Amino acid sequence: MDRYRINFVCNKLPDQKTGLMGFKIGENYEGRAFNGLFEINAKWGSGTESKLISKSLFDEYFELLQQDQYFQTSA
């Protein structure tokens, strides 16, 4: 399991000047997060180059989805 793997949704179409192409509002995507940076790609795993962006840029266009499988509740 990749501990840096994230799932996120696009809330706003990124501007062309950001270089973040191919994202659609409401679509879910996969990526990685580490050291305060986010590695994302609209077609994760396709072999195309991913973009490494800051948290502030990520938060402007995307939202992390809750990863329930990583949280355990006591019985």
PDB file of N, CA, C and O in Angstrom:
ATOM      1  N   MET A   1       0.842  -1.185   0.000  1.00  0.00           N
ATOM      2  CA  MET A   1       0.000   0.000   0.000  1.00  0.00           C
ATOM      3  C   MET A   1       0.886   1.246   0.000  1.00  0.00           C
ATOM      4  O   MET A   1       1.885   1.300   0.716  1.00  0.00           O
ATOM      5  N   ASP A   2       0.529   2.218  -0.780  1.00  0.00           N
ATOM      6  CA  ASP A   2       1.257   3.481  -0.883  1.00  0.00           C
ATOM      7  C   ASP A   2       0.704   4.440   0.164  1.00  0.00           C
ATOM      8  O   ASP A   2      -0.424   4.915   0.035  1.00  0.00           O
ATOM      9  N   ARG A   3       1.481   4.725   1.190  1.00  0.00           N
ATOM     10  CA  ARG A   3       0.978   5.574   2.274  1.00  0.00           C
ATOM     11  C   ARG A   3       0.814   7.033   1.863  1.00  0.00           C
ATOM     12  O   ARG A   3       0.193   7.811   2.588  1.00  0.00           O
ATOM     13  N   TYR A   4       1.350   7.408   0.733  1.00  0.00           N
ATOM     14  CA  TYR A   4       1.231   8.777   0.251  1.00  0.00           C
ATOM     15  C   TYR A   4       0.063   8.968  -0.719  1.00  0.00           C
ATOM     16  O   TYR A   4      -0.210  10.089  -1.148  1.00  0.00           O
ATOM     17  N   ARG A   5      -0.616   7.892  -1.062  1.00  0.00           N
ATOM     18  CA  ARG A   5      -1.717   7.929  -2.039  1.00  0.00           C
ATOM     19  C   ARG A   5      -2.878   8.743  -1.481  1.00  0.00           C
ATOM     20  O   ARG A   5      -3.228   8.625  -0.307  1.00  0.00           O
ATOM     21  N   ILE A   6      -3.463   9.561  -2.333  1.00  0.00           N
ATOM     22  CA  ILE A   6      -4.632  10.362  -1.954  1.00  0.00           C
ATOM     23  C   ILE A   6      -5.720  10.202  -3.014  1.00  0.00           C
ATOM     24  O   ILE A   6      -5.444   9.861  -4.164  1.00  0.00           O
ATOM     25  N   ASN A   7      -6.940  10.452  -2.607  1.00  0.00           N
ATOM     26  CA  ASN A   7      -8.080  10.547  -3.518  1.00  0.00           C
ATOM     27  C   ASN A   7      -8.645  11.947  -3.342  1.00  0.00           C
ATOM     28  O   ASN A   7      -8.767  12.438  -2.220  1.00  0.00           O
ATOM     29  N   PHE A   8      -8.988  12.581  -4.444  1.00  0.00           N
ATOM     30  CA  PHE A   8      -9.486  13.945  -4.371  1.00  0.00           C
ATOM     31  C   PHE A   8     -10.501  14.199  -5.469  1.00  0.00           C
ATOM     32  O   PHE A   8     -10.589  13.453  -6.444  1.00  0.00           O
ATOM     33  N   VAL A   9     -11.264  15.267  -5.291  1.00  0.00           N
ATOM     34  CA  VAL A   9     -12.292  15.657  -6.256  1.00  0.00           C
ATOM     35  C   VAL A   9     -11.971  17.068  -6.753  1.00  0.00           C
ATOM     36  O   VAL A   9     -11.434  17.891  -6.012  1.00  0.00           O
ATOM     37  N   CYS A  10     -12.304  17.331  -8.000  1.00  0.00           N
ATOM     38  CA  CYS A  10     -12.100  18.655  -8.596  1.00  0.00           C
ATOM     39  C   CYS A  10     -13.323  19.523  -8.292  1.00  0.00           C
ATOM     40  O   CYS A  10     -14.445  19.156  -8.641  1.00  0.00           O
ATOM     41  N   ASN A  11     -13.112  20.671  -7.643  1.00  0.00           N
ATOM     42  CA  ASN A  11     -14.203  21.584  -7.301  1.00  0.00           C
ATOM     43  C   ASN A  11     -14.300  22.778  -8.237  1.00  0.00           C
ATOM     44  O   ASN A  11     -15.339  23.434  -8.313  1.00  0.00           O
ATOM     45  N   LYS A  12     -13.211  23.060  -8.951  1.00  0.00           N
ATOM     46  CA  LYS A  12     -13.143  24.226  -9.834  1.00  0.00           C
ATOM     47  C   LYS A  12     -12.152  23.905 -10.945  1.00  0.00           C
ATOM     48  O   LYS A  12     -11.088  23.346 -10.681  1.00  0.00           O
ATOM     49  N   LEU A  13     -12.489  24.250 -12.175  1.00  0.00           N
ATOM     50  CA  LEU A  13     -11.581  23.982 -13.289  1.00  0.00           C
ATOM     51  C   LEU A  13     -10.324  24.832 -13.154  1.00  0.00           C
ATOM     52  O   LEU A  13     -10.415  26.052 -13.022  1.00  0.00           O
ATOM     53  N   PRO A  14      -9.155  24.203 -13.187  1.00  0.00           N
ATOM     54  CA  PRO A  14      -7.898  24.958 -13.100  1.00  0.00           C
ATOM     55  C   PRO A  14      -7.709  25.859 -14.320  1.00  0.00           C
ATOM     56  O   PRO A  14      -8.091  25.496 -15.432  1.00  0.00           O
ATOM     57  N   ASP A  15      -7.121  27.026 -14.105  1.00  0.00           N
ATOM     58  CA  ASP A  15      -6.786  27.939 -15.195  1.00  0.00           C
ATOM     59  C   ASP A  15      -5.744  27.301 -16.093  1.00  0.00           C
ATOM     60  O   ASP A  15      -4.948  26.480 -15.637  1.00  0.00           O
ATOM     61  N   GLN A  16      -5.742  27.670 -17.366  1.00  0.00           N
ATOM     62  CA  GLN A  16      -4.762  27.128 -18.302  1.00  0.00           C
ATOM     63  C   GLN A  16      -3.341  27.471 -17.885  1.00  0.00           C
ATOM     64  O   GLN A  16      -2.425  26.681 -18.110  1.00  0.00           O
ATOM     65  N   LYS A  17      -3.144  28.639 -17.278  1.00  0.00           N
ATOM     66  CA  LYS A  17      -1.797  29.066 -16.907  1.00  0.00           C
ATOM     67  C   LYS A  17      -1.172  28.177 -15.833  1.00  0.00           C
ATOM     68  O   LYS A  17       0.045  28.198 -15.650  1.00  0.00           O
ATOM     69  N   THR A  18      -1.992  27.390 -15.114  1.00  0.00           N
ATOM     70  CA  THR A  18      -1.456  26.485 -14.095  1.00  0.00           C
ATOM     71  C   THR A  18      -0.830  25.247 -14.717  1.00  0.00           C
ATOM     72  O   THR A  18      -0.010  24.581 -14.085  1.00  0.00           O
ATOM     73  N   GLY A  19      -1.208  24.936 -15.944  1.00  0.00           N
ATOM     74  CA  GLY A  19      -0.702  23.732 -16.600  1.00  0.00           C
ATOM     75  C   GLY A  19      -1.423  22.465 -16.181  1.00  0.00           C
ATOM     76  O   GLY A  19      -1.014  21.364 -16.550  1.00  0.00           O
ATOM     77  N   LEU A  20      -2.495  22.612 -15.412  1.00  0.00           N
ATOM     78  CA  LEU A  20      -3.276  21.464 -14.943  1.00  0.00           C
ATOM     79  C   LEU A  20      -4.416  21.220 -15.924  1.00  0.00           C
ATOM     80  O   LEU A  20      -5.488  21.813 -15.805  1.00  0.00           O
ATOM     81  N   MET A  21      -4.181  20.359 -16.875  1.00  0.00           N
ATOM     82  CA  MET A  21      -5.149  20.117 -17.940  1.00  0.00           C
ATOM     83  C   MET A  21      -5.865  18.779 -17.737  1.00  0.00           C
ATOM     84  O   MET A  21      -5.317  17.855 -17.136  1.00  0.00           O
ATOM     85  N   GLY A  22      -7.097  18.689 -18.248  1.00  0.00           N
ATOM     86  CA  GLY A  22      -7.825  17.430 -18.274  1.00  0.00           C
ATOM     87  C   GLY A  22      -8.724  17.160 -17.088  1.00  0.00           C
ATOM     88  O   GLY A  22      -9.414  16.140 -17.070  1.00  0.00           O
ATOM     89  N   PHE A  23      -8.742  18.032 -16.100  1.00  0.00           N
ATOM     90  CA  PHE A  23      -9.587  17.818 -14.931  1.00  0.00           C
ATOM     91  C   PHE A  23     -11.005  18.297 -15.219  1.00  0.00           C
ATOM     92  O   PHE A  23     -11.207  19.250 -15.971  1.00  0.00           O
ATOM     93  N   LYS A  24     -11.999  17.617 -14.606  1.00  0.00           N
ATOM     94  CA  LYS A  24     -13.410  17.959 -14.776  1.00  0.00           C
ATOM     95  C   LYS A  24     -14.042  18.123 -13.402  1.00  0.00           C
ATOM     96  O   LYS A  24     -13.749  17.365 -12.478  1.00  0.00           O
ATOM     97  N   ILE A  25     -14.906  19.112 -13.277  1.00  0.00           N
ATOM     98  CA  ILE A  25     -15.575  19.383 -12.007  1.00  0.00           C
ATOM     99  C   ILE A  25     -16.411  18.180 -11.593  1.00  0.00           C
ATOM    100  O   ILE A  25     -17.148  17.615 -12.402  1.00  0.00           O
ATOM    101  N   GLY A  26     -16.290  17.791 -10.321  1.00  0.00           N
ATOM    102  CA  GLY A  26     -17.064  16.692  -9.764  1.00  0.00           C
ATOM    103  C   GLY A  26     -16.449  15.319  -9.960  1.00  0.00           C
ATOM    104  O   GLY A  26     -16.947  14.341  -9.404  1.00  0.00           O
ATOM    105  N   GLU A  27     -15.378  15.222 -10.739  1.00  0.00           N
ATOM    106  CA  GLU A  27     -14.718  13.932 -10.983  1.00  0.00           C
ATOM    107  C   GLU A  27     -13.733  13.621  -9.857  1.00  0.00           C
ATOM    108  O   GLU A  27     -13.100  14.520  -9.304  1.00  0.00           O
ATOM    109  N   ASN A  28     -13.614  12.335  -9.529  1.00  0.00           N
ATOM    110  CA  ASN A  28     -12.653  11.878  -8.526  1.00  0.00           C
ATOM    111  C   ASN A  28     -11.351  11.474  -9.200  1.00  0.00           C
ATOM    112  O   ASN A  28     -11.352  10.926 -10.302  1.00  0.00           O
ATOM    113  N   TYR A  29     -10.244  11.751  -8.527  1.00  0.00           N
ATOM    114  CA  TYR A  29      -8.916  11.468  -9.064  1.00  0.00           C
ATOM    115  C   TYR A  29      -8.026  10.879  -7.982  1.00  0.00           C
ATOM    116  O   TYR A  29      -8.336  10.959  -6.793  1.00  0.00           O
ATOM    117  N   GLU A  30      -6.912  10.284  -8.408  1.00  0.00           N
ATOM    118  CA  GLU A  30      -5.898   9.760  -7.497  1.00  0.00           C
ATOM    119  C   GLU A  30      -4.624  10.565  -7.672  1.00  0.00           C
ATOM    120  O   GLU A  30      -4.381  11.151  -8.727  1.00  0.00           O
ATOM    121  N   GLY A  31      -3.823  10.586  -6.632  1.00  0.00           N
ATOM    122  CA  GLY A  31      -2.539  11.264  -6.679  1.00  0.00           C
ATOM    123  C   GLY A  31      -1.723  10.878  -5.466  1.00  0.00           C
ATOM    124  O   GLY A  31      -1.990   9.866  -4.819  1.00  0.00           O
ATOM    125  N   ARG A  32      -0.724  11.693  -5.160  1.00  0.00           N
ATOM    126  CA  ARG A  32       0.133  11.453  -4.001  1.00  0.00           C
ATOM    127  C   ARG A  32       0.382  12.781  -3.303  1.00  0.00           C
ATOM    128  O   ARG A  32       0.412  13.832  -3.944  1.00  0.00           O
ATOM    129  N   ALA A  33       0.559  12.729  -1.992  1.00  0.00           N
ATOM    130  CA  ALA A  33       0.882  13.920  -1.208  1.00  0.00           C
ATOM    131  C   ALA A  33       2.040  13.593  -0.277  1.00  0.00           C
ATOM    132  O   ALA A  33       2.028  12.575   0.415  1.00  0.00           O
ATOM    133  N   PHE A  34       3.037  14.466  -0.269  1.00  0.00           N
ATOM    134  CA  PHE A  34       4.182  14.288   0.621  1.00  0.00           C
ATOM    135  C   PHE A  34       4.909  15.614   0.762  1.00  0.00           C
ATOM    136  O   PHE A  34       4.970  16.404  -0.180  1.00  0.00           O
ATOM    137  N   ASN A  35       5.457  15.850   1.943  1.00  0.00           N
ATOM    138  CA  ASN A  35       6.233  17.066   2.234  1.00  0.00           C
ATOM    139  C   ASN A  35       5.485  18.349   1.876  1.00  0.00           C
ATOM    140  O   ASN A  35       6.101  19.321   1.441  1.00  0.00           O
ATOM    141  N   GLY A  36       4.173  18.359   2.054  1.00  0.00           N
ATOM    142  CA  GLY A  36       3.375  19.545   1.775  1.00  0.00           C
ATOM    143  C   GLY A  36       3.129  19.813   0.305  1.00  0.00           C
ATOM    144  O   GLY A  36       2.610  20.871  -0.053  1.00  0.00           O
ATOM    145  N   LEU A  37       3.494  18.865  -0.558  1.00  0.00           N
ATOM    146  CA  LEU A  37       3.279  19.007  -1.997  1.00  0.00           C
ATOM    147  C   LEU A  37       2.324  17.930  -2.488  1.00  0.00           C
ATOM    148  O   LEU A  37       2.173  16.885  -1.855  1.00  0.00           O
ATOM    149  N   PHE A  38       1.686  18.189  -3.611  1.00  0.00           N
ATOM    150  CA  PHE A  38       0.727  17.257  -4.184  1.00  0.00           C
ATOM    151  C   PHE A  38       1.153  16.912  -5.602  1.00  0.00           C
ATOM    152  O   PHE A  38       1.369  17.797  -6.429  1.00  0.00           O
ATOM    153  N   GLU A  39       1.272  15.620  -5.874  1.00  0.00           N
ATOM    154  CA  GLU A  39       1.592  15.132  -7.211  1.00  0.00           C
ATOM    155  C   GLU A  39       0.292  14.637  -7.826  1.00  0.00           C
ATOM    156  O   GLU A  39      -0.295  13.664  -7.352  1.00  0.00           O
ATOM    157  N   ILE A  40      -0.157  15.309  -8.883  1.00  0.00           N
ATOM    158  CA  ILE A  40      -1.459  14.986  -9.458  1.00  0.00           C
ATOM    159  C   ILE A  40      -1.377  14.860 -10.971  1.00  0.00           C
ATOM    160  O   ILE A  40      -0.464  15.379 -11.614  1.00  0.00           O
ATOM    161  N   ASN A  41      -2.358  14.155 -11.515  1.00  0.00           N
ATOM    162  CA  ASN A  41      -2.471  13.954 -12.952  1.00  0.00           C
ATOM    163  C   ASN A  41      -3.921  13.569 -13.223  1.00  0.00           C
ATOM    164  O   ASN A  41      -4.489  12.752 -12.498  1.00  0.00           O
ATOM    165  N   ALA A  42      -4.520  14.142 -14.249  1.00  0.00           N
ATOM    166  CA  ALA A  42      -5.916  13.833 -14.574  1.00  0.00           C
ATOM    167  C   ALA A  42      -6.084  12.377 -14.986  1.00  0.00           C
ATOM    168  O   ALA A  42      -7.174  11.819 -14.859  1.00  0.00           O
ATOM    169  N   LYS A  43      -5.019  11.758 -15.477  1.00  0.00           N
ATOM    170  CA  LYS A  43      -5.061  10.346 -15.888  1.00  0.00           C
ATOM    171  C   LYS A  43      -3.956   9.592 -15.160  1.00  0.00           C
ATOM    172  O   LYS A  43      -3.002   9.122 -15.781  1.00  0.00           O
ATOM    173  N   TRP A  44      -4.086   9.478 -13.853  1.00  0.00           N
ATOM    174  CA  TRP A  44      -3.081   8.838 -13.011  1.00  0.00           C
ATOM    175  C   TRP A  44      -2.810   7.417 -13.487  1.00  0.00           C
ATOM    176  O   TRP A  44      -3.741   6.649 -13.731  1.00  0.00           O
ATOM    177  N   GLY A  45      -1.555   7.074 -13.617  1.00  0.00           N
ATOM    178  CA  GLY A  45      -1.173   5.732 -14.023  1.00  0.00           C
ATOM    179  C   GLY A  45      -1.114   5.532 -15.523  1.00  0.00           C
ATOM    180  O   GLY A  45      -0.866   4.419 -15.988  1.00  0.00           O
ATOM    181  N   SER A  46      -1.337   6.587 -16.288  1.00  0.00           N
ATOM    182  CA  SER A  46      -1.340   6.466 -17.747  1.00  0.00           C
ATOM    183  C   SER A  46       0.052   6.608 -18.352  1.00  0.00           C
ATOM    184  O   SER A  46       0.246   6.367 -19.543  1.00  0.00           O
ATOM    185  N   GLY A  47       1.007   6.995 -17.536  1.00  0.00           N
ATOM    186  CA  GLY A  47       2.359   7.187 -18.044  1.00  0.00           C
ATOM    187  C   GLY A  47       2.649   8.620 -18.458  1.00  0.00           C
ATOM    188  O   GLY A  47       3.792   8.957 -18.766  1.00  0.00           O
ATOM    189  N   THR A  48       1.616   9.474 -18.470  1.00  0.00           N
ATOM    190  CA  THR A  48       1.851  10.880 -18.789  1.00  0.00           C
ATOM    191  C   THR A  48       2.435  11.580 -17.566  1.00  0.00           C
ATOM    192  O   THR A  48       2.244  11.138 -16.433  1.00  0.00           O
ATOM    193  N   GLU A  49       3.142  12.666 -17.810  1.00  0.00           N
ATOM    194  CA  GLU A  49       3.828  13.380 -16.739  1.00  0.00           C
ATOM    195  C   GLU A  49       2.831  13.983 -15.747  1.00  0.00           C
ATOM    196  O   GLU A  49       1.843  14.600 -16.145  1.00  0.00           O
ATOM    197  N   SER A  50       3.102  13.798 -14.456  1.00  0.00           N
ATOM    198  CA  SER A  50       2.255  14.391 -13.426  1.00  0.00           C
ATOM    199  C   SER A  50       2.840  15.741 -13.022  1.00  0.00           C
ATOM    200  O   SER A  50       3.996  16.045 -13.319  1.00  0.00           O
ATOM    201  N   LYS A  51       2.028  16.543 -12.343  1.00  0.00           N
ATOM    202  CA  LYS A  51       2.443  17.869 -11.887  1.00  0.00           C
ATOM    203  C   LYS A  51       2.614  17.845 -10.380  1.00  0.00           C
ATOM    204  O   LYS A  51       1.822  17.225  -9.669  1.00  0.00           O
ATOM    205  N   LEU A  52       3.634  18.509  -9.897  1.00  0.00           N
ATOM    206  CA  LEU A  52       3.885  18.658  -8.473  1.00  0.00           C
ATOM    207  C   LEU A  52       3.502  20.086  -8.105  1.00  0.00           C
ATOM    208  O   LEU A  52       4.119  21.040  -8.579  1.00  0.00           O
ATOM    209  N   ILE A  53       2.473  20.233  -7.252  1.00  0.00           N
ATOM    210  CA  ILE A  53       1.956  21.564  -6.935  1.00  0.00           C
ATOM    211  C   ILE A  53       1.926  21.784  -5.423  1.00  0.00           C
ATOM    212  O   ILE A  53       1.994  20.835  -4.641  1.00  0.00           O
ATOM    213  N   SER A  54       1.823  23.049  -5.032  1.00  0.00           N
ATOM    214  CA  SER A  54       1.773  23.421  -3.619  1.00  0.00           C
ATOM    215  C   SER A  54       0.389  23.134  -3.038  1.00  0.00           C
ATOM    216  O   SER A  54      -0.581  22.938  -3.770  1.00  0.00           O
ATOM    217  N   LYS A  55       0.320  23.114  -1.710  1.00  0.00           N
ATOM    218  CA  LYS A  55      -0.952  22.888  -1.026  1.00  0.00           C
ATOM    219  C   LYS A  55      -1.940  24.014  -1.338  1.00  0.00           C
ATOM    220  O   LYS A  55      -3.130  23.757  -1.516  1.00  0.00           O
ATOM    221  N   SER A  56      -1.464  25.243  -1.405  1.00  0.00           N
ATOM    222  CA  SER A  56      -2.366  26.368  -1.678  1.00  0.00           C
ATOM    223  C   SER A  56      -2.993  26.259  -3.070  1.00  0.00           C
ATOM    224  O   SER A  56      -4.180  26.541  -3.235  1.00  0.00           O
ATOM    225  N   LEU A  57      -2.215  25.858  -4.061  1.00  0.00           N
ATOM    226  CA  LEU A  57      -2.759  25.675  -5.409  1.00  0.00           C
ATOM    227  C   LEU A  57      -3.716  24.480  -5.437  1.00  0.00           C
ATOM    228  O   LEU A  57      -4.766  24.540  -6.077  1.00  0.00           O
ATOM    229  N   PHE A  58      -3.356  23.398  -4.744  1.00  0.00           N
ATOM    230  CA  PHE A  58      -4.233  22.226  -4.663  1.00  0.00           C
ATOM    231  C   PHE A  58      -5.578  22.618  -4.050  1.00  0.00           C
ATOM    232  O   PHE A  58      -6.634  22.275  -4.583  1.00  0.00           O
ATOM    233  N   ASP A  59      -5.532  23.343  -2.923  1.00  0.00           N
ATOM    234  CA  ASP A  59      -6.758  23.724  -2.218  1.00  0.00           C
ATOM    235  C   ASP A  59      -7.646  24.662  -3.035  1.00  0.00           C
ATOM    236  O   ASP A  59      -8.855  24.720  -2.812  1.00  0.00           O
ATOM    237  N   GLU A  60      -7.056  25.393  -3.973  1.00  0.00           N
ATOM    238  CA  GLU A  60      -7.833  26.314  -4.805  1.00  0.00           C
ATOM    239  C   GLU A  60      -8.760  25.569  -5.768  1.00  0.00           C
ATOM    240  O   GLU A  60      -9.846  26.056  -6.083  1.00  0.00           O
ATOM    241  N   TYR A  61      -8.337  24.395  -6.234  1.00  0.00           N
ATOM    242  CA  TYR A  61      -9.088  23.675  -7.261  1.00  0.00           C
ATOM    243  C   TYR A  61      -9.619  22.309  -6.833  1.00  0.00           C
ATOM    244  O   TYR A  61     -10.533  21.781  -7.467  1.00  0.00           O
ATOM    245  N   PHE A  62      -9.067  21.731  -5.776  1.00  0.00           N
ATOM    246  CA  PHE A  62      -9.388  20.351  -5.414  1.00  0.00           C
ATOM    247  C   PHE A  62      -9.694  20.225  -3.927  1.00  0.00           C
ATOM    248  O   PHE A  62      -9.394  21.114  -3.129  1.00  0.00           O
ATOM    249  N   GLU A  63     -10.305  19.086  -3.579  1.00  0.00           N
ATOM    250  CA  GLU A  63     -10.610  18.773  -2.178  1.00  0.00           C
ATOM    251  C   GLU A  63     -10.282  17.310  -1.931  1.00  0.00           C
ATOM    252  O   GLU A  63     -10.664  16.436  -2.710  1.00  0.00           O
ATOM    253  N   LEU A  64      -9.569  17.050  -0.837  1.00  0.00           N
ATOM    254  CA  LEU A  64      -9.252  15.673  -0.465  1.00  0.00           C
ATOM    255  C   LEU A  64     -10.514  14.945  -0.047  1.00  0.00           C
ATOM    256  O   LEU A  64     -11.383  15.524   0.604  1.00  0.00           O
ATOM    257  N   LEU A  65     -10.618  13.687  -0.416  1.00  0.00           N
ATOM    258  CA  LEU A  65     -11.729  12.845   0.017  1.00  0.00           C
ATOM    259  C   LEU A  65     -11.293  12.074   1.249  1.00  0.00           C
ATOM    260  O   LEU A  65     -10.129  11.691   1.365  1.00  0.00           O
ATOM    261  N   GLN A  66     -12.214  11.846   2.163  1.00  0.00           N
ATOM    262  CA  GLN A  66     -11.916  11.108   3.391  1.00  0.00           C
ATOM    263  C   GLN A  66     -11.519   9.681   3.064  1.00  0.00           C
ATOM    264  O   GLN A  66     -12.179   9.022   2.260  1.00  0.00           O
ATOM    265  N   GLN A  67     -10.467   9.207   3.666  1.00  0.00           N
ATOM    266  CA  GLN A  67      -9.982   7.845   3.445  1.00  0.00           C
ATOM    267  C   GLN A  67     -10.362   7.001   4.669  1.00  0.00           C
ATOM    268  O   GLN A  67      -9.531   6.763   5.546  1.00  0.00           O
ATOM    269  N   ASP A  68     -11.619   6.554   4.722  1.00  0.00           N
ATOM    270  CA  ASP A  68     -12.135   5.851   5.892  1.00  0.00           C
ATOM    271  C   ASP A  68     -11.363   4.587   6.234  1.00  0.00           C
ATOM    272  O   ASP A  68     -11.291   4.222   7.407  1.00  0.00           O
ATOM    273  N   GLN A  69     -10.782   3.906   5.252  1.00  0.00           N
ATOM    274  CA  GLN A  69     -10.103   2.657   5.545  1.00  0.00           C
ATOM    275  C   GLN A  69      -8.852   2.866   6.403  1.00  0.00           C
ATOM    276  O   GLN A  69      -8.317   1.904   6.955  1.00  0.00           O
ATOM    277  N   TYR A  70      -8.379   4.113   6.522  1.00  0.00           N
ATOM    278  CA  TYR A  70      -7.182   4.373   7.308  1.00  0.00           C
ATOM    279  C   TYR A  70      -7.509   4.726   8.757  1.00  0.00           C
ATOM    280  O   TYR A  70      -6.610   4.838   9.591  1.00  0.00           O
ATOM    281  N   PHE A  71      -8.785   4.899   9.050  1.00  0.00           N
ATOM    282  CA  PHE A  71      -9.188   5.266  10.396  1.00  0.00           C
ATOM    283  C   PHE A  71      -9.957   4.114  11.032  1.00  0.00           C
ATOM    284  O   PHE A  71     -10.888   3.572  10.437  1.00  0.00           O
ATOM    285  N   GLN A  72      -9.561   3.752  12.232  1.00  0.00           N
ATOM    286  CA  GLN A  72     -10.244   2.670  12.931  1.00  0.00           C
ATOM    287  C   GLN A  72     -10.930   3.237  14.160  1.00  0.00           C
ATOM    288  O   GLN A  72     -10.399   4.121  14.833  1.00  0.00           O
ATOM    289  N   THR A  73     -12.113   2.719  14.443  1.00  0.00           N
ATOM    290  CA  THR A  73     -12.819   3.116  15.655  1.00  0.00           C
ATOM    291  C   THR A  73     -12.780   1.952  16.625  1.00  0.00           C
ATOM    292  O   THR A  73     -12.773   0.790  16.219  1.00  0.00           O
ATOM    293  N   SER A  74     -12.755   2.269  17.899  1.00  0.00           N
ATOM    294  CA  SER A  74     -12.715   1.193  18.894  1.00  0.00           C
ATOM    295  C   SER A  74     -14.069   0.513  18.981  1.00  0.00           C
ATOM    296  O   SER A  74     -15.106   1.149  18.797  1.00  0.00           O
ATOM    297  N   ALA A  75     -14.055  -0.763  19.256  1.00  0.00           N
ATOM    298  CA  ALA A  75     -15.286  -1.551  19.321  1.00  0.00           C
ATOM    299  C   ALA A  75     -15.855  -1.552  20.712  1.00  0.00           C
ATOM    300  O   ALA A  75     -16.893  -2.167  20.954  1.00  0.00           O
TER     301      ALA A  75
END
